[in-house]
Amino acid sequence: MCILGKKIKHSFLTKKAMTFYVSFIVCLLLALSAYSAVPIIKNMSYQYIAAENTHRTRYDLLYFGAEPVSVILEASGDGGEHFDIMPTMVTGDFGIVFPGTGKKANWNIGAEFPLLDPTTLIMRIVVSDSDHTLRYITFGGSIMVLISAGDFVMGSAETPDGMPIFGDEIPEHNIYLDEYYVDTTEVTNAQYANFMTATGHPAPLYWADPLYNAPQQPVVGVTWDDAVAYANWDGKRLPTEAEWEKASRGGFDGRDFPWEGVLNYTYGNFASVHGYDIWYDTSPVASLAPNDYGLFDMIGNVYEWCADYYHYSFYESSPDSNPLAPEVLDEKTSVTKTLRGGSCYDGFFPSYLRCATRFSYFPATTNGIIGLRCVKTFP
């Protein structure tokens, strides 16, 4: 669905007045109770202590389920292609772990694998409950989670609400994707600032706008080329439409939204203010609940650039393995790039916020509701 002419609300929206105290209390409650029962790893880092030949992992574990959570480590010695090193000589917060911050897991590499070169290792945290097994890595400036290789059902069987504008989602079709990692959050202003400092890349539109420029809000106003430049600098790339949609569905074919059921303000920042969604404009990333892959803000907050060119009829001839829409399809040249996810100003029409909904913009567009999220494949 092309949104070149779609009416977008910006900073002229009326802001809801609230005191600092109320904001603080509500945000605290959000932090404690908005997350669903999905084991989440945050603030993840690694450090090799040469004097002790020990590898120290630090992380925070967020979980609101009623059952134990298992945390183990995996390591790759070949640049991330295979995680076939399974540490067992680990002390600290390893095995069954209670939720909390400041967790540490110390791996005695020297005693268990004396021939390993610890400086070449890529580490991964595997966290599990009875319903989820999530594999987290840190790469570049963010935490990423693994989306395993396999099939999923992409698109829609029929046009939602009988609206022809959604005809670009049909037919529903089976797609195979290789494994990939995806950022758990949208790229923030703080992360983008590091990119600008390192490369001299110019600031995007809205960089100085107080509605959008807090460090943990998603960066907005980036063109498609800006998004590609950031992703390349961070050692990543933009997701394909198929990769984005599979990640959004959280491992469940047939879901309209990244969760089960109807539009839910526990999971996304979209039109107006309801329940946990206290923001008229963009919210700090990861303020609301994740989907079953541990991914935040897969709908709402900001649109996210994808790698594909946009063609209305692409699904009629899409490859069934790792598809990427080309610039020219059936002798028709595309002039727009795809976006996914909707924004904080959408939601009056829930159809705009489904996992399958497709959007497009000119790649040079700068807009206060367009950001990005990156993916990574190894090697």
Long-range contacts (C-beta under 8 A, 24 or more apart in sequence): 1-165, 1-166, 1-168, 1-357, 1-358, 1-359, 1-360, 2-310, 2-312, 2-336, 2-359, 2-360, 3-339, 3-359, 3-360, 3-361, 4-336, 4-360, 4-361, 4-362, 8-343, 8-345, 8-367, 8-368, 8-369, 9-345, 10-345, 10-368, 10-369, 11-209, 11-211, 11-281, 11-368, 13-280, 13-281, 13-345, 14-280, 15-280, 15-281, 16-273, 16-280, 18-278, 23-278, 26-278, 27-278, 27-287, 30-276, 30-278, 30-287, 30-288, 33-64, 34-266, 34-276, 34-287, 34-288, 34-289, 35-62, 35-63, 35-64, 35-289, 35-290, 36-64, 36-259, 36-266, 36-267, 36-289, 36-290, 37-63, 37-64, 37-65, 37-66, 37-129, 37-131, 38-63, 38-132, 38-134, 38-289, 38-290, 38-291, 38-292, 38-294, 39-63, 39-65, 39-69, 39-127, 39-128, 39-129, 39-132, 39-134, 39-294, 40-290, 40-294, 41-125, 41-127, 41-134, 41-136, 41-143, 41-294, 42-143, 42-286, 43-101, 44-125, 44-136, 44-138, 44-143, 45-138, 46-123, 46-138, 48-118, 48-119, 52-108, 52-110, 53-108, 53-109, 53-110, 53-111, 53-118, 54-106, 54-107, 54-108, 54-109, 54-110, 55-87, 55-106, 55-107, 55-109, 55-118, 55-121, 55-123, 56-104, 56-105, 56-106, 56-107, 57-104, 57-105, 57-106, 57-107, 57-123, 57-125, 58-102, 58-103, 58-104, 59-93, 59-103, 59-105, 59-125, 60-100, 60-101, 60-102, 60-103, 61-93, 61-97, 61-98, 61-99, 61-100, 61-103, 61-127, 62-99, 63-99, 63-129, 64-99, 65-129, 67-129, 67-130, 68-96, 68-129, 69-96, 69-97, 69-98, 69-99, 69-127, 69-128, 69-129, 70-95, 70-96, 70-97, 70-126, 70-127, 70-128, 70-129, 71-95, 71-96, 71-97, 71-103, 71-105, 71-125, 71-126, 71-127, 72-125, 72-126, 73-105, 73-107, 73-123, 73-124, 73-125, 73-126, 74-123, 74-124, 74-125, 74-126, 74-135, 75-121, 75-122, 75-123, 75-124, 76-121, 76-122, 76-123, 76-124, 76-378, 77-116, 77-117, 77-120, 77-121, 78-379, 79-120, 79-122, 79-378, 79-379, 80-122, 80-137, 80-378, 80-379, 81-378, 81-379, 83-122, 83-124, 83-135, 85-113, 85-116, 85-121, 87-112, 88-112, 122-378, 131-292, 132-292, 132-294, 134-293, 134-294, 136-184, 136-294, 137-181, 139-181, 139-234, 139-235, 139-236, 139-376, 140-234, 140-235, 140-236, 140-374, 140-376, 141-191, 141-194, 141-234, 142-183, 142-184, 142-185, 142-187, 142-191, 142-234, 142-374, 143-183, 143-184, 143-185, 144-181, 144-182, 144-183, 144-184, 144-375, 144-376, 145-181, 145-182, 145-184, 145-293, 145-294, 145-295, 146-179, 146-180, 146-181, 147-177, 147-179, 147-180, 147-181, 147-182, 147-243, 147-246, 147-247, 147-293, 148-179, 149-176, 149-177, 149-178, 149-179, 150-176, 150-177, 151-175, 151-176, 151-177, 152-177, 152-245, 152-246, 152-249, 152-253, 153-253, 153-254, 154-242, 154-245, 154-246, 154-315, 154-356, 155-315, 155-356, 156-356, 160-256, 160-351, 160-354, 161-351, 163-351, 166-351, 166-357, 167-312, 168-312, 168-313, 168-314, 168-315, 168-358, 169-315, 169-356, 169-357, 169-358, 170-315, 171-315, 171-316, 173-315, 173-318, 173-320, 174-320, 175-242, 175-246, 175-318, 175-320, 175-321, 175-323, 176-320, 176-321, 176-322, 177-242, 177-243, 177-246, 177-321, 177-322, 178-322, 178-377, 179-377, 180-239, 180-243, 180-375, 180-376, 180-377, 181-375, 181-376, 181-377, 181-378, 182-239, 182-243, 182-247, 182-293, 182-295, 182-373, 182-374, 182-375, 182-376, 183-236, 183-373, 183-374, 183-375, 184-286, 184-290, 184-294, 184-295, 184-296, 185-218, 185-285, 185-286, 185-295, 185-296, 185-297, 185-373, 186-218, 186-219, 186-285, 186-296, 186-297, 186-301, 186-302, 186-304, 186-371, 186-372, 186-373, 187-218, 187-219, 187-230, 187-371, 187-372, 187-373, 187-374, 188-215, 188-216, 188-217, 188-218, 188-219, 188-285, 189-213, 189-214, 189-215, 189-216, 189-217, 189-218, 189-219, 190-215, 190-216, 191-219, 191-234, 192-219, 192-222, 192-230, 195-229, 195-230, 195-233, 195-234, 198-233, 199-229, 199-233, 201-226, 201-229, 201-230, 204-366, 205-366, 205-367, 205-368, 206-366, 206-368, 209-368, 211-281, 211-282, 211-368, 212-281, 212-282, 212-368, 214-284, 216-284, 216-285, 217-282, 217-283, 217-284, 217-285, 218-282, 218-285, 218-297, 218-301, 218-302, 218-371, 219-371, 219-372, 220-282, 220-302, 220-367, 220-368, 220-369, 220-370, 220-371, 221-366, 221-367, 221-368, 221-370, 222-305, 222-366, 222-370, 222-371, 222-372, 223-363, 223-364, 223-365, 223-366, 224-305, 224-337, 224-361, 224-363, 224-364, 224-365, 225-363, 225-364, 227-305, 227-372, 230-372, 230-374, 231-372, 231-374, 234-374, 235-376, 236-374, 236-375, 236-376, 237-307, 237-374, 237-375, 237-376, 237-377, 238-305, 238-306, 238-307, 238-372, 238-374, 238-375, 239-304, 239-306, 239-307, 239-373, 239-374, 239-375, 240-306, 240-307, 240-308, 240-322, 240-323, 240-324, 241-306, 241-307, 241-308, 241-323, 241-325, 241-338, 241-340, 241-358, 242-322, 242-323, 243-375, 244-304, 244-306, 244-340, 244-341, 244-373, 245-340, 245-355, 245-356, 247-293, 247-295, 247-298, 248-291, 248-295, 248-298, 248-299, 248-340, 248-341, 248-355, 249-291, 249-355, 250-291, 250-292, 250-293, 250-295, 250-298, 251-292, 251-293, 252-292, 255-355, 256-354, 256-355, 256-356, 257-299, 257-353, 257-354, 257-355, 258-291, 258-295, 258-298, 258-299, 258-355, 259-289, 259-291, 259-292, 262-350, 263-347, 263-350, 263-353, 267-291, 267-299, 268-297, 268-298, 268-299, 268-300, 268-301, 268-353, 269-297, 269-300, 269-301, 269-344, 270-299, 270-300, 270-301, 270-342, 270-343, 270-344, 270-345, 270-346, 270-347, 270-353, 271-344, 271-345, 271-346, 271-347, 271-348, 272-347, 279-344, 280-344, 281-344, 282-344, 282-369, 283-344, 297-341, 298-341, 298-355, 299-341, 299-342, 299-353, 299-354, 299-355, 300-341, 300-342, 300-343, 300-344, 300-346, 300-347, 300-353, 301-341, 301-343, 301-344, 301-371, 302-341, 302-343, 302-344, 302-369, 302-370, 302-371, 303-339, 303-340, 303-341, 303-342, 303-343, 303-359, 303-361, 303-367, 303-369, 303-370, 303-371, 304-339, 304-340, 304-341, 304-370, 304-371, 304-372, 304-373, 305-337, 305-338, 305-339, 305-370, 305-371, 305-372, 306-337, 306-338, 306-339, 306-340, 308-337, 308-338, 309-334, 309-336, 309-337, 309-338, 310-334, 310-336, 310-337, 310-338, 310-358, 310-360, 335-362, 336-360, 336-361, 336-362, 336-363, 337-361, 337-362, 337-363, 339-370, 343-369, 344-369, 345-369
